[in-house]
């Protein structure tokens, strides 16, 4: 007769795996994301090649690309709210 597993070890193992994934996640700066998206738009390599080279999933590339395009669209539509003063407007 086989011993019954309580399920505790599975939960514990899953928790350990999640902790490892979280600790090893790469965090990309805004500049890195822009560089990668622009490289994809340039079209020198396929998106799959680019993602393989950068070590990211294609779904992540497409998410960044969509966010990049949406931000550009909002900016061009006149949404000029910014975190800081760009210095182009001088008070009278």
C-alpha positions, 0 to 999 in steps of 0.5 A: 500500500502506498502512503497517502500524500497530504498535498502539503508538499505539492503546495510547498513545491509550487511556492518554492517554484514561484519564489524562484521565478519571481527572484529570477525575473528580469526587469527591463527599463523603459529604455530597454523596452523602447529599444527592443520595440523599435528594433522589432519595428525596424524589421531587420530580424523576425520578431521570433529571432529578436525575442530569442536574442533578448530572452523574452516571450513574443507575447511580452514583445507584443504587449510592449509594442501595443503599449508603445503605440498606445502611448504614442497615439495618446501623445499625438492626440494632444494628451500632453500631461507630463510628470515634470516641466519640459522647460519649453513653456516660460511663464510671463 
